[in-house]
């Protein structure tokens, strides 16, 4: 399994490195997928039809597609490359570059999936549910399109990123100031007025992106950072799945180091640390208390088989 993922990763970083959302993106997502694949039932997905929701540039779709017969990858269509949904154009380029012929790209909302009831054998989604306006409706849609007994593996943030965010916002400021000083010391091109305009533009973007400063902004669709922190506690995520008719089969911690304390200075270094600790993460992911210090949690949820279906009615 690891060798197959490594081959896809090396092909992606060689042929389409410009499709990464940020430096180290492919490496971080390969690491995450490798940990998550441990929780897939590989015997049941060899001839399965799968769905990924919120595929972004479809790199994880490419990683998972080798383990399924067919994979449908969905996301919203947008031309704004600064958002997490980077547009289906990038997904198309990546799928073509990696020659993944068993992946179908569909642009749609997770709140109104254009698929029949009981169609998919499994559903995968990573770091997408927290961005959805109506998470309960999204889970209802996942349940609707899943076959009875079908599995969903949904990766979501825990409360830890919200805790790290209080330090992250200041580390981010320090990192950007150091970056500006370094450029200034390296003879920034342009007149003094141009440099002032550049600084003013940077401050303007910061004010726009951080309206709650000095408090951190929530990363998902939450009222504020405290609402996000409470909502993303692992037991609250599980409660949401159960409330929408799923049976929780398993859950596992992902990313056991403080990503947000390193990411402001180098996303590539953060990705390399993540990758170098993946074997430890795999061995410890089942240990329940670690889910409360993990950056992410994977939830393995099963659609109930109704009594009428089980009895062949």
N, C-alpha and C positions, 0 to 999 in steps of 0.2 A: 504493500500500500504506500509506504513512505517513498519508495523509489519512483512509483508512478507520479506522485505529487511533485517530487523533485524535478522530474523531466518536464512537466507542464510549467512549473515555476521558471526553470532555466530558459525554456523556450519563450516565455512571456517577457522576462527581463532582457532577453537578447533581441527579440523581434519588435516588441511594442512597449518599451519602458515608459514612453510618453503618455501611456494610458493610465498610469498609476495616479491615484487621487493625491498622494503625497509620497515623498521618498520613503521607501521601505514598506509601502502598502502591500505589494505582492507577497513579500516575505511574511508580514504579520498575518495576512489572511490565509496563507498556506499553513502557517503554524496553528492558527485557530481551527482550520478545517481538519487538519490531521488529528487534533485532540477530539473534535466533535465526531469524526468518522468512527471512532472507537465505540460510539453509542448507537451506530446504525446496525440494523440486522441485515448483514450483507447477503445472506442467503435469500432473503425476501425481496431485496431490491435489484437483484441481477437482471430480472426481466420486468422491472417495475416502471411505472410512469410517475415521475416526480415533479414537484413544483418548487421553485424558489421565488420568494416574495421579497421585493426590494433588492434586486440583483446588482444595481449600480453598474459598474463596468463589466459585470458578468464573469469576473475572474473566479469566484467561488463556484459559480455554475459550471465552469470548465473543469474545475477540480472534482466536483461531485459527479459530473456526467459520465465519467469512465466507469462508475459503479452502478449505473442504471441503464435501462434500455432507451428511455427517452426522458428528457428534462425540459420543462417549460419554465423560462425565466422571465419574470415580470418586473416592471418598474414604471414610475411615472415618466412621461416624456418631458424633457426640459432642455433648453439651450444654455442654461446657466451652469457652467462647469464648476462654479464655486460651491455648489450645493452637494449634498451627499448622493442625491440621485443625479448622476453625471450625464444622463441622457442615453437614449438607445443607440445613438450613432457610435458612441465609444464601445458599447457592448457589441454591436455588429462588427466593428473593426477587430476587436479582440477575438471573437468567436471565429471570424474568417482567418485571422492570423494563426490561430491554434488549430484550425481545421476540425472544429467540433461539429460534426454534421448531425448529431442527435440532440442538439439544443435548438429549441424554438423560442424566439424572443417575442413577447407580447407586451405592448404598452397599455397599462390599465391601472386603475386604482385598486388597492387592496380592500377597499370598503365596498366594492362592487365587482367581484371577480367574474369575468365572462366565460365561466366554465360550468358544465353540468354538475348536478349533485352527484356525490359518490364517485368522482372521476379519478382522483389521484391516489396512488398507493402510499406516498409520503410527501410531506411538505417541509421545506427548510427555509429558515429566514435568520439573518444575522444583523443585529444592530439596526433594525428597521421599525419594530413594533413601537418603540418609545417615541418615534417621530409621527405616529399616526394620530389624527385628531380624535378618532373614536376607536379606542383599542378593543373595546368589547365587541363592536361590530366587526372589526378585522378578525378577531378570534372566531366569531360566529361564521364568517365567510370561510375561514380555513377549515372549520369543522364541516361546513356544508359540502365543500368540494372533496373532502377526504372520504375514502371508502370506509365502511364500518371495520373497525380493527386497525385502520391505518394510523401511522405514526407521524407526528410532527416534532421536529427538533428546532426549537426557537431559542436563539441566543440574544440575550438582552443585558443591559448594564445592571449592576447591583447599586446599592447605596454608596459604595466606595468612591466612584468617580465624582459624586456630588460632594463628598467630604474632601477629596483631593482638590476639588475646584476652588476652594477657599485659598489654597496656596498656589494653585496653578495660575490664577489670574495675575498674581504678582510676579511669579517666575516668568510668565509670558512677557510682562512689561520689562523686566530686567533683561531678558533675552533680546527683545527688540531694541532696547537702548544700547546694549553692547554691539548689536549689529550696526546700528547707525554710527556709533563711535568708531567702529572698525572701518566703515566705509569712509567716514570723514577723515580718518588718519591715512587712508589709502588714496587721498586726493579725489574726492567726489567730483565728477564732471559737472560743468555748468557754473553759472555765476552765483553769487551769494543770494540773489533774489530767487533764482531757480531752486537752490537748496532750501530756502525758507518755504517756498511753495510746496516742495516735496515733503518737508516736515509737517506743514499744515495739512496736507492731504493724508498723511499717515495718522495724525491726531484725529482728523475728521472721520476716517474709517474706524478707528478705535472707538470713538464716541458712539458711532452708529451701531457697531457690533456689541458694545458693552454698555447699554443704557442704564444698567443698574449699578455700575461701578461706583464705589469700591466693593460692592457685593458681586459675586460671580453670577453669570447668566445660566439658566437651565439649558441643558443640551437638547432635551426633547420637548414635546408639546406639553409643558407644565406651566402653572401660574408663576412659580418662582423656584429658587433653588431648594427651599425647604419642602415644598410640595413634591418636587422631583425626588429628593432624598427619601422621603417617606414612601412614596409610590413604588420606588424601585427596590425596596427591601425584598429579599428573596421570598419570604412567606406571603408578601402582598402580591407578587407576580403569580405565585402558585394559586393563591385564592382566586385571582382573576381567571385563570385557566379552568379551575374547577367550577366557578360560577357560570362559565359558558359551556359546560357539558363535557369537558375533557377529564380523563383519568390520568393522573400524574404517574408515569411509570418509573421515571428516574430524573435526577438532576445532577449537574456537575459544575464545579468551579473552573473558570478559564482565566488565565492571566493573573498569576499570583504575585506579581510585583507592581509597584506603584507607577504605572505607565505615565500618568499625567504629571509626575514630578520630573520626568526625563524628556518627554515629548516637546516641551517648549524650546529646548536647546538643540535637539536632533531627533526627528522621527525615525531616521535610519538606525541610530544607536539603540533607541527604544525597541525597534523591531528585531534587532540582532540579539538583544538581551532576552526578549520574548522567545525567539527561536532557540537560543542556547539552553533555555530552561524548560523546553517543551517536554522532555522525557520525565523530568521531576513532576511537571504539571500532570502528565498522563497518569503517573503512579499515584498521585495524591488527589486527583480530581473527584474520586468517589468519597473522600473523607468529608462528611457533612459539615463540620464546623468551618472548613476552609471556604465554603461558599459565602461566608459572611465577611471574608477579607479578600475575596476575588474581585477583580475588576469587572468580570462578566460572569453570567451564569447561563448554562444551557439547560433548557427544560424539555424533557422527552414526554410528550403528552399523546395519549391514545384516544381515538374516537370510539366511544362505546358501541358495542354490537347490541342492538336492541333485541329484546326477546323474540319479537315477531320475525326478525331477520334470521336469528339463530335457529328458530324452529322451521325456517323455510316457508313462512307465511307470506 
